[in-house]
Amino acid sequence: MAMVLAWSEAMRYSSHRTHYRNWGYSIIPTKKRVNSVTTSLYCIEGFNHKPGYHMELNDKFLSLHTSLMTLTHNDSFVDKDRSARLKEILKQCAVQLDIARASIWILNDSSDNIQCELLYSLQGNHYETGLVLLEKDYPSYFKAITQNRIINANDALIDARTSEFADSYLKPLGILSMLDAPIFFRGKLYGILCLEQTHEYRAWDVSEMSYAASVADTISLINEHEHWLYSKEKMELINVSES
């Protein structure tokens, strides 16, 4: 089941290229029925914007989370294996947010590198895997992913958390904005959901950040469920062998 991130905090996002301000957002609970399931969602209130802005943002917030719940509550999705489910999730991220790339990266046991488990590219509608990034080459980013719930780099080329990627990763791929959220497994950091926009800057709004966190939480739940199934099958084999 998708999990919805809710928070209440004042935020401001700005860069020398893109200026974007959001002050005093308040997230309030509401109820919505999706696929015969009544689910708690959250509506956005705030101030300091043009008339109608927050209604548009609230609608976007609900639309993004509804799309995720619709996908993850679908019987055909639940019956698929982990790889197929991750492919569907990443594709939906790219389509819903209208971004170029969506990917999942796994942190290794020693926490000194991350490997791309799966990447979806909207242009060309294809998947990739395998790229490895080392902590020694990007220490600020590796520190950031252990300390931040969200990395919202509107200008990834100058953001202190992501600028180390500029010459070796961002510029060659034309990536200008990044939105990253942590994936957990058994209470520890497992990896990263990485959403990237190419060839234009993106000022990530609160609905998009909440959606990214919820998608990452959904992947965390998939990991926990897969581990539970593995443990269950292992115990059943032990019981059979001992009987």
C-alpha positions in Angstrom: 0.0 0.0 0.0 1.3 3.4 -0.9 2.3 5.6 2.0 1.6 9.3 2.1 4.2 11.7 3.5 2.6 14.5 5.5 4.3 17.5 7.1 3.8 21.1 8.1 6.7 23.4 7.6 7.7 26.7 6.0 9.8 26.2 2.9 11.7 28.4 0.4 13.5 27.1 -2.7 15.6 29.3 -4.8 18.7 29.3 -7.1 20.4 31.9 -9.2 18.6 30.5 -12.3 15.2 29.6 -10.9 13.4 31.5 -8.1 10.5 29.8 -6.3 9.0 30.5 -2.9 6.5 28.6 -0.8 5.8 29.9 2.7 3.7 28.3 5.4 2.3 25.2 3.9 0.0 23.3 6.1 -1.1 19.7 5.3 -4.5 18.7 6.6 -6.1 15.3 6.6 -9.0 14.3 4.4 -10.6 11.1 3.1 -10.8 9.8 -0.4 -12.3 6.5 -1.8 -10.1 4.8 -4.4 -10.9 1.4 -5.8 -13.4 0.7 -3.0 -10.7 1.5 -0.4 -11.2 4.6 1.9 -7.7 6.1 2.2 -6.3 8.9 4.3 -4.9 11.7 2.1 -3.8 15.2 2.9 -4.9 18.6 1.5 -2.6 21.6 1.2 -3.3 24.9 2.7 -1.0 27.9 2.6 -0.7 31.6 1.7 1.5 34.1 -0.2 0.5 32.9 -3.7 -1.9 34.0 -6.5 -5.6 33.2 -6.1 -6.4 29.6 -6.9 -2.8 28.4 -6.6 -3.3 26.3 -3.6 -6.5 24.7 -5.0 -4.5 23.8 -8.1 -1.7 22.4 -5.9 -4.1 20.5 -3.7 -5.7 18.9 -6.8 -2.3 18.0 -8.1 -1.4 16.5 -4.7 -4.5 14.3 -4.7 -4.1 13.3 -8.3 -0.5 12.1 -7.9 -1.3 10.1 -4.8 -4.5 8.7 -6.3 -2.5 7.5 -9.3 0.0 5.7 -7.0 -2.8 4.1 -5.0 -4.7 3.0 -8.1 -1.6 1.3 -9.4 -0.5 -0.4 -6.2 -4.1 -1.6 -5.3 -4.6 -3.2 -8.7 -4.7 -7.0 -8.5 -2.6 -7.4 -11.7 0.2 -5.3 -10.1 0.2 -7.3 -6.8 0.5 -10.6 -8.7 3.6 -9.5 -10.6 7.1 -10.2 -9.5 9.3 -7.5 -8.0 11.1 -6.5 -11.2 7.8 -6.0 -13.1 6.4 -4.0 -10.3 9.4 -1.7 -10.1 9.2 -1.2 -13.8 5.6 -0.1 -13.6 6.3 2.2 -10.7 9.2 4.0 -12.4 7.3 4.4 -15.6 4.4 5.9 -13.8 6.7 8.3 -12.0 8.1 9.6 -15.3 4.6 9.9 -16.8 2.9 11.5 -13.8 5.6 14.0 -13.2 6.5 14.5 -16.8 10.2 14.0 -16.2 12.9 12.4 -18.4 14.3 9.7 -16.0 13.2 7.7 -13.0 15.5 5.2 -11.3 16.2 3.1 -8.3 19.8 2.9 -6.8 20.9 0.3 -4.2 23.4 1.2 -1.5 26.0 -1.6 -1.0 26.7 -3.2 2.4 29.7 -1.0 3.1 27.7 2.1 2.1 30.5 3.3 -0.2 28.8 3.0 -3.5 25.3 2.9 -5.1 24.4 0.8 -8.1 21.6 1.5 -10.5 19.2 -1.4 -10.1 16.7 0.0 -12.7 16.3 3.2 -14.7 13.4 4.2 -16.9 13.8 6.7 -19.6 10.7 8.4 -20.9 12.2 9.3 -24.2 12.5 6.0 -26.0 10.4 4.2 -23.4 13.3 1.9 -22.3 15.0 0.6 -19.2 18.7 0.5 -18.2 20.7 -0.9 -15.3 24.2 -1.3 -13.9 25.9 2.1 -13.5 27.9 2.4 -10.2 28.7 5.7 -8.3 31.4 5.7 -5.7 31.2 7.5 -2.3 34.8 8.7 -2.6 33.9 10.6 -5.8 30.7 12.1 -4.4 31.1 12.5 -0.6 28.6 15.4 -0.2 25.8 13.5 -1.9 26.4 10.3 0.1 26.3 12.4 3.3 23.1 14.1 2.1 21.2 10.8 1.4 21.8 9.7 5.0 20.6 13.0 6.5 17.7 14.2 4.2 14.2 12.9 3.8 14.2 14.6 0.4 16.9 16.0 -1.8 15.1 18.6 -3.9 17.8 20.0 -6.2 16.1 22.5 -8.4 19.4 23.3 -10.0 21.5 20.2 -9.5 24.5 21.8 -11.1 25.0 24.2 -8.2 23.1 22.5 -5.3 25.8 21.6 -2.7 24.2 18.1 -2.3 24.4 17.2 -6.0 27.0 19.5 -7.7 29.7 16.9 -7.4 27.9 15.0 -10.2 28.1 18.0 -12.6 31.0 17.0 -14.9 30.8 13.2 -14.8 27.1 12.6 -14.7 24.8 15.6 -14.9 26.2 17.6 -17.9 26.8 14.5 -20.1 23.2 13.4 -19.7 21.7 17.0 -19.8 20.3 16.6 -16.3 19.4 20.0 -14.7 17.1 19.1 -11.7 17.0 16.1 -9.3 14.5 14.9 -6.8 15.7 12.0 -4.6 14.0 10.1 -1.7 15.4 7.3 0.4 14.3 3.7 0.3 14.5 1.7 3.5 14.7 -2.0 4.3 14.5 -3.5 7.8 15.0 0.0 9.3 18.1 0.9 7.4 18.8 2.9 4.3 18.6 0.5 1.3 18.8 2.8 -1.6 17.5 5.9 -3.4 14.6 6.8 -5.7 16.0 9.3 -8.1 13.8 11.5 -10.4 15.6 13.6 -13.0 14.6 16.4 -15.4 16.8 17.0 -18.5 17.2 20.2 -20.6 15.1 22.4 -18.4 15.1 23.4 -14.7 12.4 22.1 -12.4 11.2 23.8 -9.2 9.9 20.8 -7.3 6.7 21.7 -5.5 5.4 20.2 -2.2 3.0 17.8 -4.0 5.9 16.4 -6.1 8.1 16.0 -3.1 5.4 14.2 -1.2 4.7 11.9 -4.1 8.4 11.0 -4.4 8.6 10.2 -0.7 5.4 8.0 -1.1 6.8 6.2 -4.1 10.0 5.5 -2.2 8.0 4.2 0.8 6.0 2.0 -1.6 9.3 0.4 -2.8 10.4 0.0 0.8 7.2 -2.0 1.5 7.7 -4.1 -1.6 11.2 -5.0 -0.3 9.8 -5.9 3.1 7.1 -8.0 1.6 9.6 -9.9 -0.6 11.8 -10.6 2.4 8.8 -11.9 4.3 7.9 -14.2 1.5 11.5 -15.5 1.3 11.5 -16.1 5.1 8.2 -17.8 5.0 9.3 -20.1 2.2 12.5 -20.9 4.0 10.6 -21.8 7.2 8.3 -24.0 5.2 11.2 -25.9 3.7 12.7 -26.4 7.2 9.5 -27.7 8.5 9.1 -30.1 5.6 12.6 -31.4 6.0 12.1 -32.0 9.8 8.8 -33.7 9.4 
